[in-house]
Amino acid sequence: MTKTLKSRAETSTEGPQRSDVSESVAKIIEAVRTEGDSAVRRYSAQFDGWEPESFQLTPEQIENTIAQVPAQVIEDIEFAQEQVRTFASHQLSSMREVEVETLPGVRLGHKHIPLDTVGAYVPGGRYPLLASAHMTVATAKAAGVGRVVACTPPIRGEIPAATVAAMHLAGADEIHLLGGVQALAAQALGTETISKVDLLAGPGNAFVAEAKRQLFGEVGIDLFAGPTETLVVADRHADPFVVAVDLLSQAEHGPDSPAVLITTSRELGQSVLEHVRRLLPDMPTRDFAEPAWRDHGEVHVVPDLESAYELADSYASEHVQILTEEPRQALEHMRHYGAIFLGEGTCVSYGDKVIGTNHVLPTRGAARYTGGLWVGKYLKTVTYQEVSDQASSTHLGRICGRAARAEYFEGHARSGDVRAAKYAEDPLPWAPDGGDR
């Protein structure tokens, strides 16, 4: 039986109402659709106080901006991006192209074709989330995408130098200092100065997520993403101080970020609550972490690890951290998560920033049916067919004729008929001249 030491607040602090967000986003998208650059410029000035002559940074601007970034920051960016590229390359190499002969002379196959153009959105706002450049841009280039258009907002009216460096070093072909819904709409729809892309990738706030939802269909998207989620499974062997630090590390993403602990030890659960109480007051990001923990933090005590894994799976959390004596057991027992982090030497923050797996992951239970952003999202898997044996084509043509007529698709049936007639002299009773040419 599960015992709850802390539950979500009954009245929690939420962001803007869905209907308000949806209406605002739709208005901006329609304005960009009809007015192009003038609407983009108007909304950029309104929301970001940013109205340059051109939103796209020139090579000289990029070079001068990167020159402002400390050498250690550049070195760390390069390290993180190398981890991302390496893992993405290994993922790509696992995607085998296929060609099989299913009948004599009948060859079926599939190929993986990189997308032509991708729009990468790198959030800014309060924090310069430069790691999102690694995840979106570097992964796209590893997949072989020809053109990556990267957008990020200014921060307090200034160019976010480290983010620009990260986008450039990741391989972005264009960098636009443009944020919010107007950036995604410009990329998806195209304007006088921003040519449209085939797919939008990258995280963002509620407005960015809603923009991707509304634009989906006109353009592809990586996935729908909501507030950051973290869940820790811990047994009595876990260090409660480490558990508390790791929960709060993700709570600082925003006031609506859930942080959940499921443990087999009541003593550990109570100790984690006490550590959180002591840690929160001095956190520099307390204004986000405190309401997130207060309103969305949970601590549950379960009788055994099997129950812990079952309860964790019911959350289908974006991030799941396993702090148990034998953490790799979770790989056999759990099915629903965006990314899983095994053992005390690993943490979600590594995945967010430096380890090499992608941090654009499913939220709000979407891990039940999808994984996160990866190199495969930037590829189209397309099939091809070839029938070079006349006997096989005759055989398929006869079956196709019968199958299509069972569905009242006479035109489809006739495509099969003519091949059986051409290769085996089957009659064509539906043809005016019997099929003679």
C-alpha positions, 0 to 999 in steps of 0.5 A, a space after each residue: 500500500 502506498 503512503 503519501 508523505 507529500 502530495 500536490 497542492 489542491 490549488 496549484 500555481 498554473 501558467 496562463 489558461 490554455 484557451 488564452 494561450 491558444 487564442 493569443 498564439 492563433 492571432 500571432 500566427 495569422 498576422 505572420 501569415 498575412 503580413 509577413 515580416 511586418 508582423 514579425 517585427 511588430 511582435 518582436 518589438 512588443 514582446 522582446 523590445 527588439 527591432 533590428 534592421 535584420 533579425 538574421 545575424 551576419 557572419 561578422 556579427 556572429 564572429 564578433 559575438 563569439 569573440 566576447 565568450 570566455 574561452 572556457 565557455 567555448 571549450 565546454 560548449 565544444 565538449 558537450 556538442 562532441 558528446 551529442 554528435 558522437 551519440 547521434 552518429 551511433 544512433 544513425 549507424 543503427 538505422 539500417 537501410 533495407 532491401 529484400 526480395 519477397 517473391 521472385 523479382 519482387 524487391 521491397 526496400 526503405 531508405 532514410 532521407 535527411 530533411 532539407 530544412 529544419 527550424 531549430 528553436 533555442 529558448 532564451 527569456 530568463 536563462 540562455 538555454 544554450 544546451 538546446 542548440 546542441 540538442 537541436 542543431 548538432 543532432 540535425 547536422 549529424 542526421 545530414 540536414 542540409 539547412 538549419 535555421 536557428 532562432 533564439 530571442 534576445 535577453 533583456 535587449 542584448 545578443 545572448 553571446 554564449 547561445 549564438 556561439 553554441 548555435 554557430 559551433 553546432 553548425 547552424 546555417 542561419 542564426 536569427 535573433 528572434 523569439 517566441 511565437 513570431 519566430 516559429 510562425 516565420 520559420 513554418 510559414 516563411 516571410 520575405 526574409 525567412 524562408 520556410 522550413 520543413 520541421 520545427 524542433 526545440 523546447 519552449 514555454 506554453 506559447 511556443 508549445 501551442 504554436 507548434 501544435 497549431 502549426 503542425 501539419 503545415 510543418 513537421 514538429 519534433 514533439 509537444 513539450 510541456 513543463 519539465 518533469 522529474 521523478 526519482 525512484 530510491 531505496 534505502 541505499 540512496 543518499 537523501 541529500 543527493 535525492 533532495 538536490 536532484 529533485 530541486 535541480 529540476 524544480 528550478 526550471 519553472 513554477 509548474 515543474 513536477 518533482 516526484 519521489 517514489 521510495 521504498 523507505 519512509 525514513 529516506 522520504 522524511 529525510 529528503 523532505 527535511 533536506 529540501 526544507 533546508 536547501 530551498 531558502 538559499 537557492 538562487 532560483 528559489 522563485 521558481 523552485 519553491 512554488 514548483 516543489 510546494 505545488 507540484 512536489 510529491 513523495 510516496 512510500 511504497 512497499 517494494 521496488 516492484 511497486 515503485 516501478 509500477 507507480 513510476 510507469 503510471 506517471 510516464 515522466 519526462 525524466 526518471 532517475 534511479 537511485 537504488 542498490 541495483 539501478 539497472 534493474 529498472 531497464 527490465 521493469 520500466 517502460 514509460 519514460 522520456 529518459 532514464 538515469 541510472 545510479 548515483 553517478 548519473 543525474 538528470 542535469 548531465 542529460 540536460 547539459 553535457 552527457 550526449 543524449 538529447 534533452 528534448 523529451 516528451 512530457 504530460 504523459 506522452 512518454 507512453 507513446 513516444 520517445 524524445 528528439 533524436 537523429 531519426 526525427 530528422 530523417 524520412 523513412 521512405 519505401 520503394 518497390 520494384 517488380 522485374 519478374 513477369 510471372 510475379 507481376 501477373 500473380 500480383 495483378 490477379 490478386 490485386 484485381 480481386 482484392 480491389 473489387 472486394 472494396 469496389 475500387 474498379 480503377 485499382 483492379 484494372 491496374 492489376 488486370 492490365 499487367 496480367 493481360 500483358 504478361 499472361 494474356 489474361 482477358 480484359 472484358 472491361 476494355 472496349 476492344 478487349 485490350 487490343 492495341 
